Amino acid sequence: WHPGGIAEWSALEWAGAMCGEAGEAANAAKKLLRLHSNIPSINDSAAGRHMLSVDQAQKAVCKEVADTIIYGLLLMARAGCTDPEAVIREVFNKKSEEYGFPERL
């Protein structure tokens, strides 16, 4: 994506990109809630800004979360993480233990 490689952006720039995608995921989730709750959107007439169906909104949430995860992995790489799966597993298991949940990765 960058001619100079992952080091072309700082960790903060990768974090900013990740947060931007997380914001887009939150916006799609808001639209999904509106559809589930039959709340009219003020953007009904604005092309591309309104979700027409629950299915469309669910897919949008999933795609934006995927974008967020991709940028998160790029941020982890830029920060020097060589084994993101191990870090994710460690954090997930620690939180499960902390809250008394049985699930472990």
C-alpha positions as CSV (number, residue, x, y, z in Angstrom):
1,W,0.0,0.0,0.0
2,H,2.9,2.3,0.6
3,P,5.9,2.5,-1.7
4,G,8.2,2.8,1.3
5,G,6.7,-0.1,3.1
6,I,5.0,-0.2,6.5
7,A,7.7,2.1,8.0
8,E,6.5,4.9,5.8
9,W,3.8,5.6,8.3
10,S,4.4,6.0,12.1
11,A,2.6,3.9,14.6
12,L,0.4,6.9,15.3
13,E,-0.6,7.2,11.6
14,W,-1.5,3.5,11.5
15,A,-3.5,4.0,14.7
16,G,-5.3,7.0,13.2
17,A,-6.3,4.9,10.1
18,M,-7.5,2.1,12.4
19,C,-9.6,4.5,14.4
20,G,-11.1,6.0,11.3
21,E,-12.2,2.5,10.2
22,A,-13.6,1.9,13.8
23,G,-15.6,5.1,13.4
24,E,-17.0,3.9,10.1
25,A,-17.9,0.5,11.8
26,A,-19.7,2.4,14.6
27,N,-21.6,4.5,12.0
28,A,-22.7,1.4,10.2
29,A,-23.8,-0.2,13.5
30,K,-25.8,2.9,14.3
31,K,-27.6,2.5,10.9
32,L,-28.2,-1.1,11.7
33,L,-29.8,-0.2,15.0
34,R,-32.0,2.3,13.3
35,L,-33.2,-0.4,10.9
36,H,-33.9,-2.8,13.7
37,S,-35.8,-0.1,15.6
38,N,-37.7,1.3,12.6
39,I,-36.2,4.7,13.2
40,P,-36.3,6.9,10.1
41,S,-33.0,8.2,8.8
42,I,-32.6,11.9,8.1
43,N,-30.3,10.8,5.2
44,D,-33.0,8.9,3.3
45,S,-32.6,11.1,0.3
46,A,-28.8,11.3,0.4
47,A,-27.4,8.8,-2.1
48,G,-25.1,6.2,-0.5
49,R,-25.6,7.4,3.1
50,H,-28.6,5.4,4.0
51,M,-28.8,1.6,4.5
52,L,-31.9,0.2,2.8
53,S,-32.0,-3.2,4.6
54,V,-30.8,-5.0,7.7
55,D,-28.8,-7.3,5.5
56,Q,-27.0,-4.4,3.8
57,A,-26.2,-2.8,7.2
58,Q,-24.9,-6.1,8.6
59,K,-22.6,-6.5,5.7
60,A,-21.4,-2.9,6.1
61,V,-20.6,-3.4,9.8
62,C,-18.7,-6.6,9.0
63,K,-16.6,-4.9,6.2
64,E,-15.8,-1.9,8.4
65,V,-14.8,-4.2,11.3
66,A,-12.6,-6.1,8.8
67,D,-10.9,-2.8,7.8
68,T,-10.4,-2.0,11.4
69,I,-8.8,-5.4,12.1
70,I,-6.5,-5.1,9.1
71,Y,-5.3,-1.6,10.2
72,G,-4.9,-3.0,13.7
73,L,-2.7,-5.8,12.4
74,L,-0.7,-3.2,10.4
75,L,-0.3,-1.1,13.6
76,M,0.9,-4.1,15.5
77,A,3.4,-4.9,12.9
78,R,4.6,-1.3,12.8
79,A,4.9,-1.3,16.6
80,G,7.2,-4.4,16.3
81,C,4.7,-7.2,17.1
82,T,6.0,-10.3,15.4
83,D,3.3,-12.7,16.6
84,P,-0.1,-10.9,16.7
85,E,-2.0,-14.2,17.1
86,A,-0.1,-14.9,20.4
87,V,-0.7,-11.4,21.7
88,I,-4.4,-11.6,20.8
89,R,-4.7,-15.0,22.5
90,E,-2.9,-13.8,25.6
91,V,-5.1,-10.7,26.0
92,F,-8.3,-12.7,25.2
93,N,-7.5,-15.4,27.8
94,K,-6.5,-12.8,30.4
95,K,-9.8,-11.0,30.0
96,S,-11.8,-14.2,30.1
97,E,-10.0,-15.2,33.3
98,E,-10.4,-11.7,34.8
99,Y,-14.2,-11.7,34.2
100,G,-14.7,-15.4,35.1
101,F,-15.6,-16.5,31.6
102,P,-14.8,-20.1,30.6
103,E,-13.8,-19.3,27.0
104,R,-10.1,-19.5,26.1
105,L,-8.3,-19.3,22.8
